[in-house]
Amino acid sequence: MNSNDSAPVGHGPLPARPDLPDLVAAHERGPYDAVEARWQQLVLTWQWHRERHELRAPGRPYPGIVPLLKAARAEPTLRQLYPFTSHHTLCFSSRTTYPWVLLAPAVDPLIDGRFRIRQPRSSTVIGYADSPEEAIALVTAHLPAGLGPAVGPVNSTG
């Protein structure tokens, strides 16, 4: 066992790493599969991080990224975009590969349990929400018209 995988004394073992979907294979199958695999991967990974945090730092708050991901994944318009996180911020791309195309607002889960919704690629705050569902409703209210499913990489040859 790796020393990084041991829990503090008296707290029992840390949860095992989750089995994640094969993102490379999903990308090879196309944008729809890449988006679906990425949603699965993010939820599983952040659940694992939260469980580890709860064992290592009981009583210390953990940002509400897991319920936020679940609420966003349940919203059909957002579910078709490619999700990614950066420093707990949930972002949505219209492309499944870098460089990301960010047209949807981003959501920051705050340590106090609320959520901050920001304009894409900006620090400009659109608003705050008290629940993940309210945050996602605010995101969808600020989506550009005609935003469709994420697409794969742009072919640079032609």
C-alpha positions in Angstrom: 0.0 0.0 0.0 1.3 3.4 -0.9 1.8 5.7 2.1 -0.4 8.3 0.4 -3.3 5.9 0.4 -3.4 5.3 4.2 -5.9 7.1 6.3 -5.1 8.9 9.5 -4.8 6.6 12.5 -8.1 5.3 13.7 -10.1 6.2 10.5 -9.7 3.0 8.6 -8.6 2.6 5.0 -9.2 5.2 2.3 -11.6 4.3 -0.5 -10.2 2.5 -3.5 -9.7 4.4 -6.6 -12.7 4.1 -8.9 -12.7 2.2 -12.2 -12.9 5.0 -14.7 -14.2 4.8 -18.3 -11.6 4.6 -21.0 -11.6 8.2 -22.2 -9.2 7.6 -25.1 -11.4 4.8 -26.5 -14.5 7.0 -26.0 -12.8 9.8 -28.0 -12.1 7.3 -30.8 -15.7 6.4 -31.0 -16.8 10.0 -31.4 -17.9 13.2 -29.6 -21.1 11.7 -28.1 -19.2 8.9 -26.4 -16.4 11.2 -25.3 -18.9 13.5 -23.6 -20.6 10.6 -21.9 -17.4 9.1 -20.7 -16.1 12.4 -19.4 -19.3 13.0 -17.3 -18.9 9.5 -15.8 -15.2 10.1 -15.2 -15.7 13.5 -13.4 -18.5 12.2 -11.2 -16.6 9.1 -10.1 -13.3 11.0 -9.6 -14.8 13.8 -7.5 -16.9 11.4 -5.4 -13.6 9.6 -4.6 -11.9 12.8 -3.7 -14.8 13.8 -1.5 -14.8 10.4 0.3 -11.0 10.7 0.9 -11.5 14.2 2.2 -14.2 13.1 4.6 -12.0 10.5 6.1 -8.8 12.6 6.3 -10.5 15.8 7.5 -13.8 14.9 9.1 -15.9 18.0 9.9 -14.1 20.2 7.4 -16.3 21.4 4.6 -15.8 20.2 1.1 -17.0 22.2 -1.9 -20.2 20.9 -3.4 -18.7 19.8 -6.7 -20.3 16.3 -6.6 -23.9 17.5 -6.3 -23.2 20.2 -8.8 -21.9 17.6 -11.3 -24.9 15.5 -10.8 -27.3 18.4 -11.3 -25.5 19.6 -14.4 -25.4 16.0 -15.8 -29.2 15.8 -15.3 -29.8 19.0 -17.5 -30.1 17.8 -21.1 -28.6 20.9 -22.7 -25.5 20.8 -20.4 -25.2 17.0 -20.6 -24.3 17.3 -24.3 -21.4 19.6 -23.6 -17.9 18.4 -22.6 -17.4 19.0 -18.9 -14.2 19.7 -17.2 -13.1 21.2 -13.9 -10.3 23.5 -12.9 -9.7 24.3 -9.2 -13.2 22.9 -8.4 -14.8 25.2 -11.0 -17.2 23.3 -13.4 -16.8 24.4 -17.0 -18.5 23.3 -20.2 -16.9 23.1 -23.6 -18.5 22.9 -27.1 -15.4 20.9 -28.2 -14.3 17.6 -26.8 -10.6 18.5 -27.1 -8.4 21.4 -26.3 -8.6 24.3 -27.1 -11.8 24.4 -25.3 -14.7 26.5 -26.7 -16.4 28.0 -23.6 -19.8 29.5 -24.4 -21.6 28.4 -21.2 -21.2 30.0 -17.8 -18.9 28.4 -15.3 -19.8 27.4 -11.7 -17.7 27.7 -8.6 -18.8 25.7 -5.6 -18.1 27.8 -2.6 -16.9 26.6 0.8 -20.1 28.0 2.4 -22.2 25.7 0.4 -23.4 28.3 -2.2 -22.5 28.5 -5.9 -21.1 31.4 -7.9 -22.0 31.5 -11.6 -19.6 33.4 -13.8 -19.6 34.4 -17.5 -17.5 32.1 -19.7 -13.7 32.8 -19.4 -14.4 35.8 -17.1 -14.4 36.7 -13.5 -17.7 38.6 -14.1 -20.3 37.2 -11.7 -23.7 36.5 -13.2 -25.1 35.5 -9.8 -25.1 33.2 -6.8 -27.3 30.2 -6.0 -28.0 28.3 -2.8 -28.3 24.9 -4.4 -26.7 23.0 -7.3 -30.1 22.9 -9.1 -30.5 26.7 -8.8 -26.9 27.1 -10.1 -27.6 25.0 -13.1 -30.9 26.8 -13.8 -28.9 30.1 -13.8 -26.3 28.5 -16.2 -29.0 27.3 -18.6 -30.8 30.7 -18.5 -27.5 32.3 -19.8 -26.7 29.8 -22.6 -26.4 31.2 -26.1 -29.2 30.4 -28.4 -28.6 27.3 -30.6 -25.9 25.8 -28.5 -25.7 22.3 -29.7 -23.8 19.1 -28.8 -20.0 19.2 -28.4 -18.0 18.4 -31.5 -14.7 16.6 -31.8 -11.4 18.1 -32.8 -11.3 20.5 -35.6 -9.5 19.1 -38.6 -6.6 21.4 -39.2 -5.8 20.0 -42.7 -8.6 21.4 -44.5 
